[in-house]
Amino acid sequence: MTNLNWIYKGLPAFAVMLLAACAGTPPPKEELAVSRAAVERATGPASADSPVTLAAARDKLNRANVAYANKEYDLARQLAEQATADATLAEAQSRSMRSEKALVEVREGIRQLRDELTRK
């Protein structure tokens, strides 16, 4: 009789574990949406300043979409997250390059002002 009590007590826990194992990985819909938005946001300014990094982001997003279509959700999630990171990096590189150009222009303006002041 004690053996049956153990079975009755363990059966619900086993059923929960079995259902959890069958649930699998949920589709990474949010990750793909975030990745698409990040790539679109970076496309404008970064396309000229950081084309290689932006191309990598686009490639990973395309591969994530293929993995999603093939129901390889873990791979799709991983690639989508990498695409988001690459797009964010491309955007930051673009901002950095624009800031560097602006700094060079400001320094040149300061140099020209100093030259005018020394001539007077």
N, C-alpha and C positions, 0 to 999 in steps of 0.2 A: 504494500500500500504506500510506503514512503517513496518508492520509485515513481509511482504515478503522480504523487504530489510534486515531485521535482520536475517532471515533464510538464505538468500543468502550469507551474510557475515559470519555467524557462521558455515555454512556447510563445508567449507574447513578446518577450525580448528577442527571440529568434526571428519572429515575423517582422518586427521593426527593423532589425538589421538587414533582413532580406529585402524589404521594401527600399531601404536606403541604398543598398547596393544596386538595385534595379533602376533607381532614379537616374543615375548617370550624371553627366555634366550638363548643366542647362545651356541653351544656346547663348552665345555672347552678343546679344543684340545691342546692349548699351555700349559695350566696348567698341563695336563696329561703328556705331553712330558717333561716338566721341572721336574716333579715329578719322572718320570722314570729315567731320567739322574741323579738326586740327589741320588736316591736309588742305582743305579749302581755304582756311584762314591764312595758312602759310603760302599759298600759291601766289598771291599778288606780289608782295615785297620780296619774298625769298626766291622767286623763280629766276631772277637775274643775279642776285647776290650769292645764292647758295644752291645752285642747280643740282649738284651731285647728291647732297643730303635730301633735298626735296624729292629727287627721283627715287632714292632709296625708300622714302616714306610711301610714295605712290606704289612702288613695286610691292612692298610689304602689305599695303592695304589691298591690292589686287589679289595677292596670295592668300590673305585672310578671307576674302570673299569666296575664293575657290574652296578653301578648307571648310568654310561654313556651308557651302553648297553640298560638299561631300560629307557633311555631318561630323567633321573632325573638329569638334568644338574646342578642345584644349589647344590645338594648334592654331585655330582661328583666333582664339582669345590672345594667345601669346603674340601672334603676328600683328594683331590690331593694336596691342599695347606698344609693341616696338615701332609701329608706324606712327602712333601718336607721339612717342618720344622723338623719333626722327623729325617729324614735322615741327615739333616745338623747338628742337635744336636748329633746324633750318631758319625758323623765324628769329631765334635769338642771334644766330650768326648774321642774318640780314640786318637786324637792329644794330649790332655791333659794328658792322661795316659802315652803315650810314652814320653812326655816331663818330666813327674814326674820320670819315670824310668831312663831317661838320667841324670836328676839332682842327683838322688841317686848315680848313678855310678860316676859322677864327684866328688861329695862330698867324696865318698869312696876313690877315687884316691888322692884327696887332703889330706885326713887323713893319707893315707899310706905314702905320701911324707913327711908330717910333722913328722911322726914316724921315718922315715929314717934320717931326719935332726936332730932330737933330739938324736939319737943314735950316731951320728958322732961327 
